[in-house]
């Protein structure tokens, strides 16, 4: 177990190093930071003095070392547009994105897994065909179109839910949440469904295909021959083995929800990191872009490591291979 964790840690370190190199390259060669920080009337001497103060004239190896050291401390300098520390901007937007991603992930699992199990056990029923049609719609429609359709139906026509914003939030100092207010829950429903619908269809189709494959296996036939009840076979044996690959996909999809919430946050004007990143792209705010890239990579690495550990715990074959 310790060797498995150490191996995954080394792999994660290599990934983060490569991402840091990419972010550093973008930070140094995508535009000139000095031009973004000073006005057009700044003299050449003042510009050069600023470059020296920022360390931009140092050798690249020293600059990269400084960049990595600052990134470990979650320091990415000041935003060109907002004139504030990037770490503060990210931390202000982080709760909104994480809450949206977690609610979307819960929606994905709570809805996707039962639909996949049902369509796997009753593949010829009418309800199963309806579920498959819904999954086809969820896979085919772009995320922004789903969001616009939900806004048109539930905000414009029915006027049940707000079309933008996060609603009323409660600030705990280091964390702000809208999950403790009624308006916060109303505001998060449509963005969470929009963000999680595509992943929900993937989980549903994965569970369905795994259930169909497991139900055709020899040990399921042997369990039926022993006279076990269908409930025990379907949920005690088939579903348990089906969830092994689902854990991996669900974990990676959680990282995708965090990383690709940009479109959903833009459609609903959700005040999260994705909207901040998109605004940074429009004005070429490199520090925010580099910080977002590093943070998303960190989330992916951590989630992937946790999924690998869960996979190691759930699947006994990995433990047997490691022991041998």
ABEGO torsion letter per residue (X at the ends): XAAAAAAAAAAAAAAAAAAAAAAAAAAAABEBAAAAABBAABBAAAAAAAAAAAGAABBAAAAAAAAAAAAAAGBAEBBAAAGBBAAAAAAAAAAAAAAAAAAAAAAAAAAAAAAAAAAAABAABAAAAAAAAAAAAAAABBAAAAAAAAAAAAAAAAGABBABEAEBBBBAGABBBAAABAAAAAAAAAAAAAAAAAAAAAAAAAAAAAAAAAAABAAAAAAAAAGBBAAAAAAAAAAAAAAAAAAAAAAAAAAAAAAAAAAAAAAAGBBBAAAAAAAAAAAGBAAAAAAAAAAAAAAAAAAAAAAAAAAAAABAAAAAAAAX
